[in-house]
Amino acid sequence: MSTQVKTWGQSVGLKGNYGSHTLRKTWGYWQRLERGTAIPLLMEAFGHATQQQTLAYLGIQSNEIATIYELEL
């Protein structure tokens, strides 16, 4: 699958190193931001042992976590 993704990316002129792993991370990122999927569900989907692993995998930074406290009423 990874070779196919690389070929598809090259055929449409994408610059960079794309593979099946890129699709997996993008799927998780989209699930979290666009669909509001909970981190524990994504953790299970990715097969991660901890939520911290999933947070790191999706690139969730501590400043993003801090912003949720600003939303409190």
N, C-alpha and C positions, 0 to 999 in steps of 0.2 A: 504494500500500500504506500509506503513512504516514497518509493521510486515513482509511483504514479503521481503523487502530489507534487513532487519536484518537477516532473514533466509538465503537469498542468500549469504550474506557476511559471515555468519558463515559456510555455506556449502563449501565455497572455502578457508576457513581458514584465512579470514581477521580478524585482531585484531583491536578493536576499536568499537565505537558506530555509526553505519551507519543506516540511515533511508531515507525516501523519500525526506526529506529536504536536505540531503547531495547531492542527485542527482540533485535537483533544483539549488543549488549553483554551483555545478560542471558544469552543463549545461551553466549557465551564465558566469562562468569563461572561459569555452571553447569558447563560442560565442565571448567574448571580445578578447581573445588572438589569437585564431586560425582563426576566421572569420572576425575580425575587426569590429564587430557590435558596433554601436554607443551607448554610455551610455544612451541618451534619449530613444532609442528603448528598451534597456534592462529595463530601468525604467518603461516603459509602460508594458512590459511583466511581470515584477514582481509585478506591481500594487503599486509601491512606489510613495509617494507624492512629493519627491524631488530627485534631482540628488545626493545630499550629502548622502542620505539614500542608494542609489544604490552603490555609491563609497565605503561606509563603509561595506555594505553587501558583496561586492566582495573582500574586503580586499585591496583596492587600497590605498596605503600609500602616504603621501605628498612627500616623496623622489622620488617616481615613477613619480609623476606629475612634479616635478622639472626637471627630466631628459628630458622631452619633450622640455624644453627650450634650452637644450644643443644641440638639433638636428636642431635648426634654422640655416639657411644659412646666 
